[in-house]
Amino acid sequence: MTNISLTADEALVLLHWLHMHDEAEDLPHDDAEQRVLWNLEAALESVVADAFLPDYTQRLADAKARVVG
């Protein structure tokens, strides 16, 4: 197992990116790559509560602003 550390803001931004590219069917067509990205998206969904809150759009904008600095 490999562990990766992300801030809460980074995790939210990455989850959003994965979700947007998955919805647009913009992710790799290679089965192994697709599976890894789906697993990563599922793992992030289990720890990023912000993605399911009513003010998600504002939370995402705030997280992006903090990540960029």
LUMMI-645761 format. One line per field, with one value per atom (N, C-alpha, C): residue number from 1; atom name; x, y, z. Coordinates in nm, 3 decimals, decimal comma, m for minus. Atoms other than C-alpha are relative to their C-alpha. Layout:
N
nr = c(NUM ...)
atom = c(CA ...)
c1 = c(X ...)
c2 = c(Y ...)
c3 = c(Z ...)
//
This chain:
69
nr = c(1 1 1 2 2 2 3 3 3 4 4 4 5 5 5 6 6 6 7 7 7 8 8 8 9 9 9 10 10 10 11 11 11 12 12 12 13 13 13 14 14 14 15 15 15 16 16 16 17 17 17 18 18 18 19 19 19 20 20 20 21 21 21 22 22 22 23 23 23 24 24 24 25 25 25 26 26 26 27 27 27 28 28 28 29 29 29 30 30 30 31 31 31 32 32 32 33 33 33 34 34 34 35 35 35 36 36 36 37 37 37 38 38 38 39 39 39 40 40 40 41 41 41 42 42 42 43 43 43 44 44 44 45 45 45 46 46 46 47 47 47 48 48 48 49 49 49 50 50 50 51 51 51 52 52 52 53 53 53 54 54 54 55 55 55 56 56 56 57 57 57 58 58 58 59 59 59 60 60 60 61 61 61 62 62 62 63 63 63 64 64 64 65 65 65 66 66 66 67 67 67 68 68 68 69 69 69)
atom = c(N CA C N CA C N CA C N CA C N CA C N CA C N CA C N CA C N CA C N CA C N CA C N CA C N CA C N CA C N CA C N CA C N CA C N CA C N CA C N CA C N CA C N CA C N CA C N CA C N CA C N CA C N CA C N CA C N CA C N CA C N CA C N CA C N CA C N CA C N CA C N CA C N CA C N CA C N CA C N CA C N CA C N CA C N CA C N CA C N CA C N CA C N CA C N CA C N CA C N CA C N CA C N CA C N CA C N CA C N CA C N CA C N CA C N CA C N CA C N CA C N CA C N CA C N CA C N CA C N CA C N CA C N CA C N CA C N CA C)
c1 = c(0,084 0,000 0,089 m0,069 0,114 m0,092 0,077 m0,002 0,040 m0,023 m0,037 m0,068 0,057 m0,092 m0,046 0,056 m0,317 m0,065 0,079 m0,458 m0,146 0,144 m0,836 m0,035 0,026 m0,834 0,046 m0,051 m0,618 m0,089 0,087 m0,839 m0,132 0,125 m1,153 0,019 m0,028 m1,000 0,027 m0,029 m0,867 m0,126 0,125 m1,201 m0,088 0,079 m1,377 0,054 m0,063 m1,129 m0,029 0,027 m1,168 m0,145 0,142 m1,546 m0,035 0,030 m1,558 0,052 m0,056 m1,331 m0,067 0,072 m1,515 m0,135 0,130 m1,851 0,013 m0,021 m1,709 0,060 m0,064 m1,566 0,132 m0,125 m1,236 0,120 m0,107 m1,035 0,054 m0,063 m0,804 m0,094 0,080 m0,959 0,069 m0,071 m0,696 m0,069 0,078 m0,878 0,069 m0,071 m0,607 0,004 m0,002 m0,573 m0,137 0,137 m0,950 m0,035 0,030 m0,980 0,070 m0,075 m0,707 m0,064 0,063 m0,874 m0,135 0,128 m1,216 0,022 m0,030 m1,062 0,043 m0,043 m0,896 m0,119 0,121 m1,224 m0,085 0,080 m1,408 0,066 m0,071 m1,140 m0,015 0,016 m1,160 m0,142 0,139 m1,540 m0,027 0,023 m1,519 0,058 m0,062 m1,312 m0,024 0,023 m1,417 m0,148 0,140 m1,742 m0,052 0,042 m1,748 m0,071 0,057 m1,847 m0,151 0,141 m2,191 m0,080 0,067 m2,278 m0,069 0,076 m2,528 0,083 m0,083 m2,261 0,129 m0,116 m2,025 0,070 m0,060 m1,970 0,089 m0,079 m1,850 0,120 m0,111 m1,639 0,110 m0,097 m1,473 0,075 m0,066 m1,403 0,098 m0,089 m1,254 0,123 m0,112 m1,040 0,095 m0,086 m0,912 0,083 m0,072 m0,820 0,114 m0,103 m0,629 0,113 m0,103 m0,447 0,094 m0,081 m0,331 0,081 m0,075 m0,228 m0,018)
c2 = c(m0,117 0,000 0,124 m0,128 0,353 0,107 m0,110 0,656 0,130 m0,133 1,003 0,099 m0,103 1,310 0,119 m0,117 1,587 0,086 m0,086 1,889 m0,023 0,011 1,901 0,075 m0,078 2,170 m0,075 0,076 1,962 m0,119 0,116 1,658 0,041 m0,046 1,856 0,039 m0,040 2,007 m0,122 0,121 1,669 m0,082 0,074 1,499 0,066 m0,072 1,768 m0,025 0,024 1,728 m0,141 0,139 1,350 m0,017 0,012 1,378 0,067 m0,072 1,635 m0,075 0,073 1,432 m0,135 0,127 1,109 0,023 m0,032 1,268 0,034 m0,039 1,405 m0,114 0,115 1,062 0,040 m0,059 1,242 m0,071 0,073 0,991 m0,108 0,101 0,726 m0,116 0,115 0,439 m0,132 0,119 0,196 m0,051 0,055 m0,037 0,015 m0,008 m0,037 0,145 m0,141 0,343 0,045 m0,037 0,385 m0,053 0,061 0,146 0,075 m0,072 0,328 0,136 m0,131 0,666 m0,012 0,023 0,531 m0,032 0,034 0,382 0,124 m0,124 0,715 0,091 m0,082 0,900 m0,053 0,060 0,656 0,022 m0,021 0,686 0,145 m0,141 1,065 0,030 m0,022 1,060 m0,045 0,052 0,862 0,090 m0,085 1,132 0,149 m0,142 1,462 0,030 m0,027 1,557 0,123 m0,124 1,899 m0,025 0,029 1,735 m0,024 0,033 1,656 0,106 m0,107 1,984 0,097 m0,090 2,237 0,115 m0,112 2,509 m0,049 0,063 2,282 0,095 m0,086 2,534 0,106 m0,102 2,802 m0,063 0,068 2,555 m0,036 0,034 2,440 0,125 m0,126 2,798 0,046 m0,041 2,877 m0,091 0,096 2,560 0,028 m0,030 2,643 0,126 m0,124 2,994 m0,024 0,029 2,859 m0,083 0,084 2,597 0,084 m0,085 2,856 0,100 m0,082 3,075 0,145)
c3 = c(0,000 0,000 0,000 0,005 m0,076 0,055 m0,056 0,118 m0,066 0,056 m0,029 0,092 m0,086 0,184 m0,084 0,065 0,056 0,106 m0,088 0,230 m0,035 0,028 0,255 m0,128 0,121 m0,015 m0,124 0,114 m0,248 m0,031 0,021 m0,196 m0,066 0,058 m0,278 m0,146 0,138 m0,593 m0,087 0,077 m0,708 m0,023 0,015 m0,643 m0,106 0,100 m0,846 m0,140 0,131 m1,132 m0,051 0,040 m1,136 m0,041 0,030 m1,128 m0,133 0,124 m1,408 m0,122 0,113 m1,634 m0,020 0,010 m1,554 m0,068 0,058 m1,639 m0,149 0,139 m1,964 m0,082 0,063 m2,044 m0,062 0,043 m2,072 0,063 m0,066 m1,869 m0,093 0,087 m2,015 m0,031 0,040 m2,202 0,034 m0,045 m2,079 0,126 m0,111 m1,840 0,135 m0,127 m1,573 0,050 m0,040 m1,572 0,046 m0,036 m1,562 0,139 m0,130 m1,267 0,112 m0,103 m1,072 0,028 m0,018 m1,130 0,068 m0,067 m1,029 0,148 m0,139 m0,713 0,078 m0,065 m0,633 0,026 m0,016 m0,689 0,115 m0,107 m0,460 0,137 m0,126 m0,191 0,046 m0,036 m0,202 0,044 m0,037 m0,189 0,144 m0,135 0,134 0,109 m0,102 0,308 m0,022 0,030 0,144 0,018 m0,029 0,312 m0,073 0,068 0,140 m0,131 0,131 m0,187 0,007 m0,013 m0,048 0,077 m0,074 0,122 m0,096 0,089 m0,017 m0,057 0,048 m0,047 m0,066 0,065 m0,242 m0,097 0,101 m0,523 0,064 m0,069 m0,282 0,070 m0,067 m0,084 m0,101 0,104 m0,407 m0,045 0,041 m0,517 0,105 m0,108 m0,177 0,006 m0,003 m0,184 m0,116 0,115 m0,534 0,026 m0,028 m0,422 0,100 m0,097 m0,123 m0,059 0,061 m0,330 m0,087 0,088 m0,580 0,082 m0,093 m0,291 m0,017)
//
